[in-house]
Amino acid sequence: MAMTSTPVVSARQAIERRLAALANQRLVVSADALPPDGAGDAVDRTISVESHILLYKLDQRMADLRLQLQELPATAGPTEQHDLGVGDHVTLRFGDEKTTETFLIGAIEQSRPGLEVITPTSPVGKALLGRRTGDTVTYRAGVGGSITAHVVAVTSADL
């Protein structure tokens, strides 16, 4: 049986691609946004208001992605000791549960059906980076709560 491999997209690449797509979308939307004192009928002004709202949302999402790029660790991927890094898959068991869940450590844009993503800048992501199979982490989740996760397996994205 022949195995096919799909190229692994790093968290940085995924965020940069998403930023480029959002920038293109912003250019298209900005064409519909009239200046506040612009001419046009009520329909034009309604479209303009909707465009300005969408531009604001796009700007916010782009700012969030730029922040994620800044916060990505300098070394993405596993170290020689096979520590958990950006781009790796991690299998976790939460608390005393018997079942496990597998996640990709990366950008939200890398998620796909059947594979959830933990961002490296999230509380659980920060707690997991650098950990190894067998480690246990506890991180704060929401107001006043904490969650314990057991690292069952770490798999390099290159495998």
C-alpha positions as CSV (number, residue, x, y, z in Angstrom):
1,M,0.0,0.0,0.0
2,A,1.5,3.3,-1.0
3,M,1.4,6.1,1.5
4,T,0.8,9.6,0.5
5,S,2.0,12.5,2.6
6,T,0.5,15.9,2.7
7,P,2.8,18.8,3.3
8,V,2.8,20.0,6.9
9,V,1.9,23.7,7.2
10,S,3.5,25.3,10.1
11,A,1.5,27.5,12.5
12,R,3.5,30.5,11.2
13,Q,2.7,29.7,7.6
14,A,-1.0,29.1,8.3
15,I,-1.3,32.4,10.1
16,E,0.6,34.3,7.4
17,R,-1.7,32.7,4.7
18,R,-4.8,33.7,6.7
19,L,-3.5,37.2,7.1
20,A,-3.0,37.5,3.3
21,A,-6.5,36.2,2.6
22,L,-8.0,38.6,5.1
23,A,-6.0,41.5,3.6
24,N,-7.4,40.6,0.2
25,Q,-10.9,40.4,1.6
26,R,-10.4,43.8,3.2
27,L,-9.5,45.4,-0.1
28,V,-12.7,44.0,-1.7
29,V,-14.8,45.2,1.2
30,S,-13.2,48.6,1.4
31,A,-14.4,49.3,-2.2
32,D,-18.0,49.3,-0.9
33,A,-17.2,51.5,2.1
34,L,-18.1,55.1,1.2
35,P,-16.6,57.9,3.2
36,P,-18.9,59.0,6.1
37,D,-19.9,62.1,4.2
38,G,-20.0,60.3,0.8
39,A,-22.7,60.7,-1.8
40,G,-25.3,58.0,-2.5
41,D,-28.8,57.0,-1.7
42,A,-30.0,55.1,1.4
43,V,-29.1,51.7,-0.1
44,D,-25.5,52.9,-0.8
45,R,-25.3,54.3,2.8
46,T,-26.6,51.0,4.2
47,I,-24.0,49.0,2.2
48,S,-21.4,51.4,3.3
49,V,-22.3,51.0,7.0
50,E,-22.2,47.2,6.7
51,S,-18.9,47.4,4.9
52,H,-17.4,49.6,7.7
53,I,-18.6,47.1,10.3
54,L,-17.0,44.2,8.3
55,L,-13.8,46.3,7.9
56,Y,-13.7,46.7,11.7
57,K,-14.1,43.0,12.2
58,L,-11.5,42.2,9.6
59,D,-9.0,44.6,11.2
60,Q,-9.6,43.1,14.7
61,R,-9.0,39.5,13.3
62,M,-5.9,40.6,11.5
63,A,-4.6,42.3,14.7
64,D,-5.2,39.1,16.6
65,L,-3.3,37.1,14.1
66,R,-0.4,39.5,14.1
67,L,-0.3,39.2,17.9
68,Q,-0.3,35.4,17.6
69,L,2.7,35.7,15.1
70,Q,4.6,37.8,17.6
71,E,3.9,35.3,20.5
72,L,4.9,32.2,18.6
73,P,7.9,30.6,20.2
74,A,11.2,31.2,18.4
75,T,11.7,27.4,18.0
76,A,8.8,25.8,16.4
77,G,8.8,22.0,16.5
78,P,10.3,19.4,18.7
79,T,13.8,19.6,20.2
80,E,16.3,16.8,20.3
81,Q,14.6,15.4,23.5
82,H,11.3,15.3,21.6
83,D,9.7,18.0,23.7
84,L,6.3,19.1,22.6
85,G,6.5,22.0,20.2
86,V,4.5,24.0,17.7
87,G,3.4,21.7,14.8
88,D,3.3,18.5,16.9
89,H,0.3,16.4,17.7
90,V,-0.3,15.7,21.4
91,T,-2.7,13.1,22.9
92,L,-4.1,14.2,26.2
93,R,-6.2,12.7,29.0
94,F,-8.0,15.3,31.0
95,G,-8.4,14.8,34.8
96,D,-9.5,11.3,35.7
97,E,-11.2,10.6,32.4
98,K,-10.4,7.2,30.7
99,T,-10.6,8.6,27.2
100,T,-8.0,10.6,25.3
101,E,-8.1,13.4,22.8
102,T,-5.5,14.3,20.2
103,F,-4.8,17.9,19.2
104,L,-2.4,19.8,17.0
105,I,-0.3,22.5,18.6
106,G,-0.6,25.3,16.1
107,A,-2.8,28.0,14.6
108,I,-6.6,27.9,14.5
109,E,-6.3,28.1,10.7
110,Q,-4.7,24.6,10.7
111,S,-7.8,22.9,12.2
112,R,-9.7,20.4,10.1
113,P,-12.4,17.9,10.7
114,G,-11.4,15.4,13.3
115,L,-8.4,17.4,14.5
116,E,-8.8,20.1,17.0
117,V,-6.1,22.8,17.5
118,I,-4.5,24.1,20.7
119,T,-2.8,27.4,20.1
120,P,0.6,27.8,21.6
121,T,-0.5,31.1,23.2
122,S,-3.5,29.7,25.0
123,P,-3.2,28.8,28.7
124,V,-3.2,25.0,27.9
125,G,-0.8,25.6,24.9
126,K,1.7,27.6,27.1
127,A,1.5,24.8,29.8
128,L,2.2,22.1,27.2
129,L,5.1,23.5,25.2
130,G,8.3,21.8,26.1
131,R,6.5,18.9,27.9
132,R,7.1,15.2,27.1
133,T,5.0,12.0,27.1
134,G,4.2,11.1,30.7
135,D,4.1,14.7,32.0
136,T,1.1,16.2,33.7
137,V,0.2,19.9,33.4
138,T,-2.3,22.0,35.3
139,Y,-3.5,25.3,33.8
140,R,-6.1,27.9,34.6
141,A,-9.3,27.8,32.6
142,G,-11.6,30.7,32.9
143,V,-12.3,32.4,36.1
144,G,-11.0,30.5,39.2
145,G,-10.9,27.1,37.6
146,S,-8.0,24.9,36.8
147,I,-7.7,21.8,34.6
148,T,-5.2,18.9,34.7
149,A,-4.1,17.2,31.6
150,H,-1.8,14.2,31.2
151,V,0.4,14.0,28.2
152,V,-0.2,10.5,26.8
153,A,1.8,10.9,23.5
154,V,3.7,13.4,21.5
155,T,4.0,12.9,17.8
156,S,6.2,15.1,15.6
157,A,4.3,16.5,12.6
158,D,7.2,15.4,10.4
159,L,6.3,11.7,11.0
